[in-house]
Each structure stands twice: as C-alpha cells, then as structure tokens.
Amino acid sequence: MDRAYQEFLEEVLWRAKKEGAQYADCRLYPKTETEDIKVENGQITTLNSSFSQGFGVRVLKDGSWGFYASPIVRRNKIREVVERAIRSAEANALIQKEKIVLAPLSENWPKHKVVTYRSEYEKDPSKISVEQKLMLLASSDEAMRQTSKRVFWRIAEFSSQRTQKLFASTDGVFLDQTILETGASVQAYAKNNQGNDTQRRSYPNSHLYYAQGGYELIQRLNLAQNAGRIAQEAGQLLAAPRAPSGKRGAILLPEMLNLHGHETAHGFEADRVLGTEWTLAGGSFLSALLPRIGNFQFGSPHVNLTADSLSENGVGTFAYDDEGTSAQRIPLVKNGVWVGLLTSRETLPQLNEKTGREYFVHPSGAVRAAGYGSWPVIRMVNILLEPGDTDFDELKERVPDGTLMFGTNKSWSIDDVRRHFTFGTEIAWEKVQGKWELRKNAKYSGDNLNFWRNCQAVCSAKHFWLEGFGNCGKADPLQGIHTGHGSSPAYFTDVQVDSIA
C-alpha cells in the first residue's frame, strides 16, 4: 500500500475515534477505471471510458451506524467527512430501538500487516487497442448478419472494470485489493415475415457475461463463431413449435440454472431473513424457519449450495470483504439440508438470538459495497450448485420422452419471499422418441421448496460453468454489483412447464 494512502486511512480512523466512534472503517478508492463498447447493427452505439475516485467512512457510535463519502481524495476533506458520518450516527441513535453489536473478527490482525490482493490475468484489457476490440465486435456482428436474414437486431458488446480498493478499520485491518473484471456478449433478434413473432438468442447468456481476469477470457469465448450460431438458432426458433404444457421432468442448463440459483440465494441473505432488508428482492421464506436451521430439509440430497469467494475467475472472489472478513467457502445447503446464510458482523449476534443458540460462529465474508459512496451491505459472492457425478450425455439418454430441457434465460418473476417463481427461456428442447427437438417460448414455474426437493441429479464437474452477472440490484439507494454463479446441468421432476403467450 502506498505510504501516503496508508497515512490517509490512519488519519481517518484517528479522527473517528477522537469524535467518539466505537468502531470505524474507511474504504478508499484511488482509481476505478471502466470501458464500455457496443456495436449494434454494424454501428458503434457506445464507446465510453471513465475514471473515478473517492472515499467513504462508516462509523459506529452510541450503538448506531453513520456514513458519509466524498469524491475528493484530499486530507483536508477528512475532518468534514468523518464529522458528517458521526452526526448521521448520532441522529440515527435518537430513533434506533436496539443498539448494534458487532461480532468479533474471526482472526486477530497483526500490527502493521497489510494484505494485498491482485486479480490474476494474462492480457491487460487496457493494453488492447480500441480498434482491436471493435474488430472483435464488428466481426461478431457480421457473423450474425451473414448467417440469418431473419435477424433484424444485432448486438455485440465489451466491458471492463478495474478497481483499486483500500480498506482500514479500527480493528487494525489494512487491505489493498485491485480487482479486474472483463465481460462480453452477443445477441441476435429475429422476426417472421408477418412481424408477429420475435425470437432472441444470446451468448454466453442473456446478460453481459463477466469474469475476473483479463482480455484472454474474452478471446476464449470465441465470440464471432458463437455469434453465427445464435443467429441461426434465432431464425430456427421462428419455425419451432411452442413448448408443451403440464407437469414433467426438466433439465436445466447452467445458462438458466445459474439465474434460478441467484434468485433463490437472495433468500439466504441474513438481512432479508431478519426482515431488515426488503428492497427489490423482498424478504425470505426462511425467516419463519430460522430456528430450524441445521436440520430443515431444503432440497434433495443432490443439492449442495455454497457461497464461495475463492473461486478462480469469479466476480465474487476477493481476499477480504468490505468489513475485513476473510474470503471463504460457506455451505448454505449441504446434502439437501439448510445449514448456512450469507452474514455480516452485525447480523451474526441477531441471528443467534433468533435461533436461540450460538449457531453462527463467524461472519461469512459477504459484505460488499458498489463503490466508495455506497453503504456496505450483505451481497452474494460466487453462489455455486456443487457438481454431482452424473454424465450429461448419459442423463439426456436416460430421462423419459416428454422431458423438457431449458437453455438461456429470457424472463423471471419471483415473489417477495423468494418462494414462488416463473422463469422463461430463449430456447428449449423436448425429448420426442429419443431425440431432442427445438421448442420456443418455454417457461416453468413452481414452489422453490418443491423444486429443489425434486432435484434428481446434478451433472459432473466436467459440465460445470461459472459466470458473472453484471448488475444485481439491492439496497436503497440502489446499488448494482457483480455476483458470480456456477452450476452443472441438473434434472428435476414434477415441474410445471408451459408456453409463454
């Protein structure tokens, strides 16, 4: 860590303690650089690069939180920012009914220790010329144009973000982390001659795909080759039959299952379980079941859900979270049994009080903020459905006729306690007389408990796919953040399937 920045952080903490803070931390962002490029129908529609910096101070005084931030990284701003944070804590203390208690860190921090973390990469995207990136997107666009005359809207985009984040707290923690993420995607929209049917295909998924690493990750996507494939599929979907209706078996590919896991995992965020966070994703049906954690049957024995902030290339990967808790693997569901939550230092004592026992030992390292000016909240890291031992080709062979296989997600809806859902997909296949035939406008719906309890198989690690979602929203004011999700294809029975009107 640069000595000048370390002294800056030390002064923030000294002043916060002088003003009466029981605890304080500071997140200093010396530099955040982003680049976004988009080509639509052969035209450049986005060509943007940006730079930002700033620092945010969080204090705990009189059992209440206070926060303030500034985009001006100068030492003469420290006093103002700290005092504003202190005043907000004092104001909150007037109306707060219960004082906040923080669980201790899971490790003792040695004096003068500074942890450094850097994303590993082979090719720095900032060293790749804009012309070269545009050539990649233009070639992908051209591949879609040449493949299908039915395609009327073509999108190819690239994005990268590098963030240096320094952290210090009155617990003695000092962190210097630089995270590099790159992303890309292509989309093809096709319509029939009558103009009353439009189909979309996307790659790698229906949102901008992100991974932690460099430009080499984009090259491995083979964007232009897959752009031609999805354009062809978009045209083929126009002539495909609609998906059938009724209850049957369903195979979910990672392109769909990862999003289902994402929407499910919102219900494993401790603040939602405690009822203190309802923005956007609502609460959690697990709230009423909290005393039964550790023995409640959430899914079948094939279901193992893990919150992992150590996965290679995961956008939820780091060394320490935004309150100084180390990265780790936390089981959420083990052999079908609900065993864990995404937690913070603040929620740990509250959870143990609600469960009536000291069930939670240490925080899960899941607190992150969207930037220096955002309040740190519990966020998903890399949420993984752990691989099983089933071979994907064997699974497709053994499931009965009538089974529907769901691909890339297109739409989603889930209730405000994360239980009842409906998901639609861009593409699906139905098994008919042993062969997989294309189907369009497929959707499936149900109850999350029945759904996960009816998981009959999860495919092996050979078929596992980890991806990054670029904009998971939470909190008020709204924060968008990148979250990681990984799974292998999985087979579920007794699933209600239908066709989107």
C-alpha positions as CSV (number, residue, x, y, z in Angstrom):
1,M,0.0,0.0,0.0
2,D,1.3,3.4,-0.9
3,R,2.5,5.1,2.3
4,A,0.6,8.3,1.5
5,Y,-2.7,6.4,1.3
6,Q,-2.0,4.4,4.5
7,E,-1.4,7.7,6.3
8,F,-4.7,9.0,4.9
9,L,-6.5,6.0,6.2
10,E,-4.8,6.2,9.6
11,E,-5.9,9.8,9.9
12,V,-9.5,8.9,9.1
13,L,-9.5,6.3,11.9
14,W,-7.8,8.5,14.4
15,R,-10.3,11.3,13.9
16,A,-13.2,9.0,14.1
17,K,-12.0,7.6,17.4
18,K,-11.4,11.2,18.6
19,E,-15.0,12.0,17.7
20,G,-16.3,9.2,19.9
21,A,-16.7,6.3,17.4
22,Q,-16.7,2.9,19.0
23,Y,-15.7,1.5,15.6
24,A,-14.9,3.0,12.2
25,D,-13.7,1.9,8.8
26,C,-12.8,3.6,5.6
27,R,-12.9,2.4,2.0
28,L,-10.6,4.5,-0.2
29,Y,-10.8,4.1,-4.0
30,P,-7.7,5.7,-5.5
31,K,-8.8,4.7,-9.0
32,T,-11.7,2.9,-10.7
33,E,-11.4,2.6,-14.5
34,T,-14.2,1.4,-16.8
35,E,-14.5,0.8,-20.5
36,D,-17.7,0.0,-22.4
37,I,-18.1,-0.6,-26.1
38,K,-21.2,-1.7,-28.0
39,V,-21.9,-2.3,-31.7
40,E,-25.5,-2.6,-32.9
41,N,-26.3,-3.5,-36.5
42,G,-22.9,-2.6,-37.6
43,Q,-22.8,0.8,-35.9
44,I,-20.9,1.9,-32.8
45,T,-23.5,3.0,-30.3
46,T,-21.3,3.0,-27.1
47,L,-17.7,4.0,-26.8
48,N,-17.0,5.1,-23.3
49,S,-14.2,5.1,-20.8
50,S,-14.4,6.6,-17.3
51,F,-12.3,7.2,-14.2
52,S,-13.5,7.9,-10.6
53,Q,-12.0,8.1,-7.1
54,G,-13.3,8.8,-3.6
55,F,-13.5,7.6,-0.1
56,G,-16.3,6.6,2.3
57,V,-16.3,6.5,6.1
58,R,-18.5,4.3,8.2
59,V,-18.7,4.8,12.0
60,L,-20.5,3.1,14.9
61,K,-21.3,5.5,17.7
62,D,-23.8,5.0,20.6
63,G,-24.8,1.7,19.0
64,S,-25.8,3.3,15.7
65,W,-24.3,3.5,12.3
66,G,-23.3,6.6,10.4
67,F,-21.8,7.1,6.9
68,Y,-20.6,9.8,4.6
69,A,-18.5,9.8,1.5
70,S,-16.7,12.2,-0.8
71,P,-15.2,12.1,-4.4
72,I,-12.4,14.4,-3.3
73,V,-9.4,12.4,-2.0
74,R,-7.6,15.1,-0.1
75,R,-6.5,15.1,3.5
76,N,-8.3,18.4,4.1
77,K,-11.6,16.6,3.4
78,I,-11.1,14.0,6.1
79,R,-12.4,16.1,9.0
80,E,-15.6,17.1,7.1
81,V,-16.4,13.5,6.0
82,V,-15.7,12.0,9.5
83,E,-17.8,14.6,11.2
84,R,-20.7,14.2,8.8
85,A,-20.6,10.4,9.4
86,I,-20.5,11.0,13.2
87,R,-23.5,13.3,13.0
88,S,-25.5,10.8,11.0
89,A,-24.8,8.1,13.6
90,E,-25.9,10.5,16.4
91,A,-29.1,11.2,14.5
92,N,-29.8,7.5,14.0
93,A,-29.2,6.8,17.7
94,L,-32.2,9.1,18.6
95,I,-34.7,6.8,16.8
96,Q,-33.0,3.4,16.9
97,K,-34.6,1.0,19.3
98,E,-31.8,-1.6,19.7
99,K,-28.1,-0.9,19.7
100,I,-25.9,-2.6,17.1
101,V,-23.4,-5.2,18.3
102,L,-20.6,-6.4,16.0
103,A,-19.3,-9.9,16.1
104,P,-15.5,-10.1,16.5
105,L,-13.3,-10.8,13.5
106,S,-12.5,-14.4,13.0
107,E,-8.8,-13.7,13.2
108,N,-6.5,-11.4,15.2
109,W,-4.9,-8.9,12.9
110,P,-1.2,-8.4,13.4
111,K,0.0,-4.9,13.9
112,H,1.3,-3.2,10.7
113,K,0.1,-6.1,8.5
114,V,-1.3,-5.1,5.1
115,V,-2.9,-7.7,2.9
116,T,-2.5,-7.2,-0.9
117,Y,-4.7,-8.9,-3.5
118,R,-4.5,-8.6,-7.2
119,S,-6.6,-10.3,-9.9
120,E,-4.6,-12.6,-12.0
121,Y,-4.7,-12.1,-15.7
122,E,-2.6,-12.8,-18.9
123,K,-3.7,-9.8,-21.0
124,D,-4.5,-6.4,-19.6
125,P,-7.6,-5.2,-21.5
126,S,-6.4,-1.6,-21.2
127,K,-3.4,-2.6,-23.3
128,I,-5.6,-3.9,-26.1
129,S,-6.3,-1.2,-28.6
130,V,-9.9,0.1,-29.0
131,E,-9.5,-0.8,-32.7
132,Q,-8.8,-4.4,-31.8
133,K,-11.8,-4.6,-29.5
134,L,-14.0,-3.0,-32.2
135,M,-12.8,-5.5,-34.7
136,L,-13.9,-8.4,-32.4
137,L,-17.3,-6.9,-32.0
138,A,-17.7,-6.0,-35.7
139,S,-16.7,-9.5,-36.8
140,S,-19.3,-10.9,-34.4
141,D,-21.9,-8.5,-35.8
142,E,-21.0,-9.5,-39.3
143,A,-21.2,-13.2,-38.5
144,M,-24.8,-12.7,-37.3
145,R,-25.7,-10.6,-40.3
146,Q,-24.4,-13.2,-42.8
147,T,-25.9,-16.2,-41.0
148,S,-29.6,-15.3,-41.0
149,K,-31.7,-12.8,-43.0
150,R,-34.4,-13.1,-40.3
151,V,-32.2,-11.3,-37.7
152,F,-33.1,-7.6,-37.6
153,W,-31.3,-6.5,-34.5
154,R,-27.7,-7.5,-33.7
155,I,-25.8,-6.5,-30.5
156,A,-22.2,-7.1,-29.6
157,E,-20.6,-5.6,-26.6
158,F,-17.5,-5.5,-24.4
159,S,-16.9,-4.1,-20.9
160,S,-14.0,-4.0,-18.4
161,Q,-13.6,-2.6,-15.0
162,R,-10.5,-2.2,-12.8
163,T,-11.0,-1.1,-9.2
164,Q,-8.3,-0.5,-6.6
165,K,-9.9,-0.6,-3.1
166,L,-8.1,0.2,0.1
167,F,-9.6,-0.6,3.4
168,A,-8.7,0.1,7.0
169,S,-10.6,-0.3,10.3
170,T,-10.1,0.5,13.9
171,D,-9.8,-3.3,14.4
172,G,-6.3,-2.9,12.8
173,V,-7.2,-4.3,9.4
174,F,-5.4,-2.9,6.4
175,L,-6.2,-4.1,2.9
176,D,-5.1,-3.2,-0.6
177,Q,-7.1,-5.1,-3.3
178,T,-7.2,-4.5,-7.0
179,I,-9.9,-6.4,-9.0
180,L,-10.0,-6.6,-12.8
181,E,-13.2,-7.8,-14.5
182,T,-13.9,-8.2,-18.2
183,G,-17.1,-9.0,-20.0
184,A,-18.7,-9.5,-23.4
185,S,-21.8,-10.8,-25.0
186,V,-23.7,-11.0,-28.3
187,Q,-27.4,-11.1,-29.0
188,A,-29.5,-11.8,-32.1
189,Y,-33.2,-10.9,-32.6
190,A,-35.1,-12.5,-35.4
191,K,-38.7,-12.0,-36.6
192,N,-41.0,-13.7,-39.0
193,N,-42.4,-12.2,-42.2
194,Q,-45.7,-11.2,-40.5
195,G,-43.8,-9.4,-37.8
196,N,-45.9,-11.1,-35.1
197,D,-43.2,-13.4,-33.7
198,T,-39.8,-12.3,-32.4
199,Q,-37.2,-14.6,-31.0
200,R,-33.9,-13.8,-29.3
201,R,-30.7,-15.7,-28.8
202,S,-27.8,-14.7,-26.6
203,Y,-24.3,-15.8,-25.9
204,P,-22.8,-16.6,-23.4
205,N,-26.0,-15.6,-21.6
206,S,-28.8,-13.1,-21.9
207,H,-26.9,-10.6,-19.7
208,L,-23.4,-9.2,-20.2
209,Y,-21.1,-12.0,-19.1
210,Y,-18.3,-11.1,-16.7
211,A,-15.4,-12.9,-15.2
212,Q,-12.4,-11.8,-13.1
213,G,-9.4,-11.7,-15.3
214,G,-8.1,-10.2,-18.5
215,Y,-8.8,-10.0,-22.2
216,E,-7.7,-13.6,-22.6
217,L,-11.1,-14.6,-21.1
218,I,-12.9,-12.7,-23.9
219,Q,-10.8,-14.5,-26.5
220,R,-11.7,-17.9,-25.1
221,L,-15.4,-17.1,-25.7
222,N,-15.0,-17.4,-29.5
223,L,-17.5,-14.6,-29.8
224,A,-17.7,-14.4,-33.6
225,Q,-18.1,-18.2,-34.1
226,N,-20.9,-18.3,-31.4
227,A,-22.5,-15.2,-32.8
228,G,-23.2,-17.0,-36.1
229,R,-24.6,-20.0,-34.2
230,I,-27.1,-18.0,-32.1
231,A,-28.2,-16.0,-35.2
232,Q,-29.0,-19.3,-36.9
233,E,-30.9,-20.5,-33.8
234,A,-32.9,-17.3,-33.5
235,G,-34.1,-17.9,-37.1
236,Q,-34.8,-21.6,-36.4
237,L,-36.9,-20.7,-33.3
238,L,-39.4,-18.8,-35.5
239,A,-40.5,-22.1,-37.1
240,A,-40.2,-24.2,-34.0
241,P,-43.3,-25.5,-32.1
242,R,-44.3,-23.9,-28.8
243,A,-43.3,-25.6,-25.6
244,P,-45.9,-28.1,-24.2
245,S,-47.9,-27.6,-21.0
246,G,-48.2,-29.8,-18.0
247,K,-46.1,-31.4,-15.3
248,R,-43.0,-33.3,-16.4
249,G,-39.3,-33.7,-15.9
250,A,-37.0,-30.8,-16.8
251,I,-33.2,-30.5,-17.3
252,L,-31.9,-27.0,-16.6
253,L,-28.7,-26.0,-18.3
254,P,-26.3,-23.6,-16.4
255,E,-27.5,-20.7,-18.6
256,M,-30.8,-21.0,-16.8
257,L,-30.0,-22.7,-13.6
258,N,-27.4,-20.1,-12.6
259,L,-30.1,-17.4,-12.6
260,H,-32.5,-19.6,-10.7
261,G,-29.8,-20.1,-8.1
262,H,-29.2,-16.4,-8.0
263,E,-32.9,-15.6,-7.3
264,T,-33.0,-18.4,-4.7
265,A,-29.8,-17.2,-3.0
266,H,-31.3,-13.7,-2.3
267,G,-33.4,-15.6,0.3
268,F,-30.2,-16.7,2.0
269,E,-29.0,-13.1,2.7
270,A,-29.2,-12.7,6.5
271,D,-30.6,-9.2,6.4
272,R,-33.6,-10.4,4.4
273,V,-34.1,-13.4,6.7
274,L,-34.1,-11.0,9.7
275,G,-36.6,-8.7,7.9
276,T,-34.3,-5.6,7.8
277,E,-33.9,-5.6,4.0
278,W,-36.8,-5.8,1.5
279,T,-35.6,-3.6,-1.4
280,L,-36.2,-5.1,-4.9
281,A,-35.8,-8.8,-4.0
282,G,-38.1,-8.8,-0.9
283,G,-37.6,-10.8,2.2
284,S,-37.2,-14.6,2.6
285,F,-39.5,-17.5,3.3
286,L,-36.6,-18.8,5.5
287,S,-37.4,-16.2,8.2
288,A,-40.0,-18.3,9.9
289,L,-37.8,-21.3,9.7
290,L,-34.7,-19.8,11.2
291,P,-34.9,-21.9,14.5
292,R,-34.8,-25.0,12.3
293,I,-31.5,-24.1,10.5
294,G,-29.2,-27.1,10.6
295,N,-32.0,-29.7,10.2
296,F,-34.5,-28.3,7.8
297,Q,-34.8,-30.2,4.5
298,F,-34.5,-27.6,1.8
299,G,-33.7,-29.8,-1.2
300,S,-32.9,-33.3,-2.2
301,P,-29.6,-35.0,-1.1
302,H,-28.2,-34.0,-4.5
303,V,-28.5,-30.3,-3.7
304,N,-25.3,-28.6,-2.3
305,L,-25.3,-24.8,-2.4
306,T,-22.1,-23.0,-1.5
307,A,-21.2,-19.3,-1.1
308,D,-17.7,-19.2,-2.3
309,S,-15.4,-16.1,-2.5
310,L,-12.3,-18.1,-3.5
311,S,-13.3,-19.4,-7.0
312,E,-10.8,-18.8,-9.8
313,N,-12.2,-16.1,-12.2
314,G,-15.3,-15.5,-10.1
315,V,-16.6,-11.9,-9.9
316,G,-17.4,-12.7,-6.2
317,T,-13.8,-13.6,-5.5
318,F,-11.5,-11.4,-3.3
319,A,-9.2,-11.7,-0.3
320,Y,-11.4,-9.9,2.3
321,D,-14.8,-8.3,2.2
322,D,-15.7,-4.7,2.9
323,E,-15.6,-5.1,6.7
324,G,-12.4,-7.0,6.9
325,T,-13.7,-10.6,7.0
326,S,-11.6,-13.1,5.1
327,A,-12.8,-14.9,1.9
328,Q,-14.1,-18.4,2.5
329,R,-16.4,-21.2,1.4
330,I,-19.6,-21.3,3.3
331,P,-22.1,-24.1,2.8
332,L,-25.7,-22.8,2.5
333,V,-27.3,-26.2,1.8
334,K,-25.5,-29.5,2.4
335,N,-26.9,-32.7,1.1
336,G,-30.3,-31.0,0.9
337,V,-30.2,-29.6,4.5
338,W,-30.3,-25.9,5.0
339,V,-27.1,-25.1,7.1
340,G,-25.9,-21.5,6.4
341,L,-26.6,-17.9,5.4
342,L,-24.7,-15.0,3.9
343,T,-23.9,-13.0,7.0
344,S,-22.2,-9.9,8.4
345,R,-20.6,-8.9,11.7
346,E,-23.8,-7.0,12.5
347,T,-26.3,-9.8,11.7
348,L,-24.4,-12.6,13.5
349,P,-25.5,-11.8,17.1
350,Q,-29.0,-11.1,15.8
351,L,-29.2,-14.4,14.1
352,N,-28.0,-16.3,17.2
353,E,-30.6,-14.5,19.3
354,K,-33.4,-15.6,16.8
355,T,-32.2,-19.2,16.6
356,G,-32.0,-19.4,20.4
357,R,-28.5,-20.8,20.3
358,E,-24.9,-19.9,19.2
359,Y,-25.3,-21.5,15.8
360,F,-23.4,-18.9,13.8
361,V,-19.7,-18.8,14.8
362,H,-18.2,-16.2,12.5
363,P,-19.4,-14.0,9.6
364,S,-19.4,-15.4,6.1
365,G,-17.4,-12.6,4.4
366,A,-20.3,-11.4,2.3
367,V,-20.4,-7.6,2.9
368,R,-19.7,-5.5,-0.2
369,A,-20.5,-2.0,-1.5
370,A,-20.9,-1.0,-5.1
371,G,-18.4,1.8,-4.6
372,Y,-16.8,4.2,-2.2
373,G,-20.0,6.2,-1.9
374,S,-22.2,3.2,-1.2
375,W,-23.1,1.7,2.2
376,P,-21.7,-1.9,2.5
377,V,-24.5,-4.5,2.6
378,I,-24.7,-8.3,2.5
379,R,-24.2,-9.4,-1.1
380,M,-23.9,-12.7,-2.9
381,V,-20.3,-13.8,-3.7
382,N,-20.0,-16.8,-6.0
383,I,-23.1,-18.9,-5.4
384,L,-22.4,-22.5,-6.6
385,L,-24.6,-25.5,-7.1
386,E,-21.8,-28.1,-6.4
387,P,-21.3,-30.7,-9.2
388,G,-22.6,-34.2,-8.8
389,D,-21.4,-37.3,-10.5
390,T,-23.8,-37.7,-13.4
391,D,-22.6,-37.5,-17.0
392,F,-24.6,-35.0,-19.1
393,D,-24.9,-37.2,-22.2
394,E,-26.0,-40.2,-20.1
395,L,-28.6,-38.0,-18.4
396,K,-30.1,-36.9,-21.7
397,E,-30.2,-40.6,-22.7
398,R,-31.9,-41.9,-19.6
399,V,-34.6,-39.3,-19.0
400,P,-38.0,-40.2,-20.4
401,D,-39.7,-38.8,-23.6
402,G,-41.5,-35.6,-22.8
403,T,-38.7,-34.2,-20.7
404,L,-38.0,-30.5,-21.5
405,M,-34.5,-29.1,-21.4
406,F,-34.3,-25.3,-20.7
407,G,-31.5,-23.2,-22.0
408,T,-30.7,-19.4,-21.8
409,N,-32.9,-17.4,-19.5
410,K,-35.2,-14.8,-21.0
411,S,-37.5,-13.7,-18.2
412,W,-38.0,-14.2,-14.5
413,S,-40.5,-13.5,-11.8
414,I,-40.4,-14.5,-8.1
415,D,-42.5,-13.5,-5.1
416,D,-41.3,-11.2,-2.3
417,V,-40.2,-14.1,-0.1
418,R,-38.3,-15.9,-2.8
419,R,-40.6,-18.9,-2.9
420,H,-43.0,-19.0,-5.9
421,F,-41.4,-18.4,-9.3
422,T,-41.8,-18.3,-13.0
423,F,-38.8,-18.4,-15.4
424,G,-38.9,-18.2,-19.2
425,T,-36.1,-19.2,-21.6
426,E,-34.9,-18.2,-25.0
427,I,-34.6,-21.7,-26.1
428,A,-35.7,-25.2,-25.1
429,W,-35.7,-28.8,-26.4
430,E,-38.3,-31.5,-25.9
431,K,-37.3,-35.2,-25.9
432,V,-39.5,-36.9,-28.5
433,Q,-38.9,-40.6,-29.4
434,G,-35.4,-40.4,-28.0
435,K,-34.4,-37.2,-29.9
436,W,-34.2,-33.6,-28.7
437,E,-36.4,-31.3,-30.7
438,L,-36.4,-27.5,-30.6
439,R,-39.1,-25.6,-28.7
440,K,-39.8,-21.9,-28.3
441,N,-41.4,-19.7,-25.7
442,A,-40.8,-22.2,-22.9
443,K,-41.3,-21.4,-19.2
444,Y,-41.5,-23.3,-16.0
445,S,-43.0,-22.3,-12.6
446,G,-43.4,-23.6,-9.1
447,D,-42.6,-23.5,-5.4
448,N,-38.9,-23.3,-4.6
449,L,-39.1,-25.9,-1.8
450,N,-40.8,-28.5,-4.1
451,F,-38.4,-27.6,-6.9
452,W,-35.2,-28.2,-5.0
453,R,-36.6,-31.2,-3.2
454,N,-37.4,-32.7,-6.7
455,C,-33.8,-32.5,-7.9
456,Q,-32.9,-36.0,-9.1
457,A,-29.4,-35.5,-10.5
458,V,-26.7,-32.9,-10.9
459,C,-24.1,-33.4,-13.6
460,S,-20.4,-33.7,-13.0
461,A,-17.7,-31.0,-12.8
462,K,-16.9,-31.6,-16.5
463,H,-20.0,-29.7,-17.3
464,F,-19.7,-27.0,-14.6
465,W,-19.9,-23.4,-15.8
466,L,-19.1,-20.3,-13.6
467,E,-20.3,-16.9,-14.9
468,G,-20.6,-13.4,-13.6
469,F,-23.8,-11.4,-13.5
470,G,-23.2,-7.7,-14.2
471,N,-25.9,-5.9,-12.3
472,C,-27.5,-7.5,-9.2
473,G,-29.6,-4.8,-7.5
474,K,-30.0,-4.3,-3.8
475,A,-30.3,-1.6,-1.1
476,D,-31.8,1.9,-1.1
477,P,-30.3,4.0,-2.6
478,L,-30.0,1.2,-5.2
479,Q,-26.6,-0.5,-5.6
480,G,-25.7,-2.6,-8.6
481,I,-22.9,-5.1,-8.1
482,H,-21.4,-8.1,-9.9
483,T,-22.1,-11.6,-8.5
484,G,-20.8,-15.0,-9.5
485,H,-22.9,-18.1,-10.2
486,G,-21.9,-21.6,-11.2
487,S,-23.7,-24.9,-11.8
488,S,-23.7,-28.0,-13.9
489,P,-26.9,-29.2,-15.8
490,A,-29.4,-30.7,-13.3
491,Y,-32.5,-32.8,-13.6
492,F,-35.8,-32.0,-11.8
493,T,-39.1,-33.9,-11.8
494,D,-42.7,-32.8,-11.4
495,V,-42.0,-29.4,-12.9
496,Q,-44.9,-27.3,-14.3
497,V,-44.0,-26.2,-17.8
498,D,-45.9,-24.0,-20.2
499,S,-45.6,-21.8,-23.2
500,I,-45.3,-18.0,-22.9
501,A,-48.2,-16.4,-24.6
